[in-house]
Amino acid sequence: MSEAVPQTPNDHYEQACDQAIFMCGGNMRGAIKALIMANEYLETELQELLAKLATGYERRADDDAA
């Protein structure tokens, strides 16, 4: 029987990089561009959620004061 080789913390990132490049047909520039776009999308989503949370908090504070 063969022993399992312990993975280093970076193995996860190496696999993610390989997968991103593979999904872009081996085009590394395309993979980087796709990852930047995904990051920008997630940042926008986070900002929208934070804005909704802040608005909800303000509304709740007004309701308590009434």
BAMI-557614 format. One line per field, with one value per residue (C-alpha): x, y, z; residue number from 1. Coordinates in steps of 0.25 Angstrom, whole numbers, plus 5000, padded with zeros to 4 digits. Example, Ala and Ser with C-alpha at 12.3 -4.5 7.8 and 13.67 -1.06 7.14 Angstrom:
// BAMI-557614
east [5049 | 5055]
north [4982 | 4996]
up [5031 | 5029]
num [1 | 2]
// end
This chain:
// BAMI-557614
east [5000 | 5005 | 5004 | 4997 | 5006 | 5003 | 4998 | 5004 | 4995 | 4999 | 4994 | 4980 | 4985 | 4993 | 4981 | 4972 | 4982 | 4982 | 4967 | 4966 | 4976 | 4969 | 4956 | 4961 | 4967 | 4981 | 4981 | 4988 | 4985 | 4970 | 4970 | 4976 | 4965 | 4954 | 4959 | 4960 | 4946 | 4941 | 4947 | 4941 | 4928 | 4929 | 4934 | 4922 | 4912 | 4919 | 4917 | 4903 | 4900 | 4908 | 4899 | 4886 | 4891 | 4894 | 4881 | 4873 | 4881 | 4877 | 4863 | 4863 | 4869 | 4858 | 4847 | 4852 | 4852 | 4838]
north [5000 | 5014 | 5025 | 5038 | 5049 | 5061 | 5073 | 5086 | 5099 | 5104 | 5091 | 5096 | 5109 | 5101 | 5093 | 5105 | 5112 | 5099 | 5098 | 5113 | 5112 | 5099 | 5105 | 5116 | 5106 | 5108 | 5123 | 5128 | 5143 | 5139 | 5132 | 5144 | 5153 | 5143 | 5143 | 5158 | 5160 | 5149 | 5157 | 5170 | 5164 | 5158 | 5172 | 5179 | 5168 | 5170 | 5185 | 5184 | 5174 | 5184 | 5195 | 5187 | 5183 | 5198 | 5202 | 5191 | 5195 | 5210 | 5206 | 5197 | 5208 | 5218 | 5208 | 5206 | 5221 | 5223]
up [5000 | 4997 | 5008 | 5005 | 5003 | 5012 | 5005 | 5008 | 5010 | 4996 | 4989 | 4989 | 4982 | 4972 | 4969 | 4968 | 4958 | 4950 | 4949 | 4945 | 4934 | 4929 | 4929 | 4920 | 4910 | 4915 | 4914 | 4926 | 4923 | 4921 | 4934 | 4941 | 4934 | 4939 | 4953 | 4953 | 4948 | 4958 | 4969 | 4965 | 4964 | 4978 | 4983 | 4977 | 4983 | 4997 | 4996 | 4992 | 5004 | 5014 | 5009 | 5011 | 5025 | 5029 | 5023 | 5031 | 5044 | 5042 | 5040 | 5052 | 5061 | 5056 | 5060 | 5074 | 5076 | 5072]
num [1 | 2 | 3 | 4 | 5 | 6 | 7 | 8 | 9 | 10 | 11 | 12 | 13 | 14 | 15 | 16 | 17 | 18 | 19 | 20 | 21 | 22 | 23 | 24 | 25 | 26 | 27 | 28 | 29 | 30 | 31 | 32 | 33 | 34 | 35 | 36 | 37 | 38 | 39 | 40 | 41 | 42 | 43 | 44 | 45 | 46 | 47 | 48 | 49 | 50 | 51 | 52 | 53 | 54 | 55 | 56 | 57 | 58 | 59 | 60 | 61 | 62 | 63 | 64 | 65 | 66]
// end
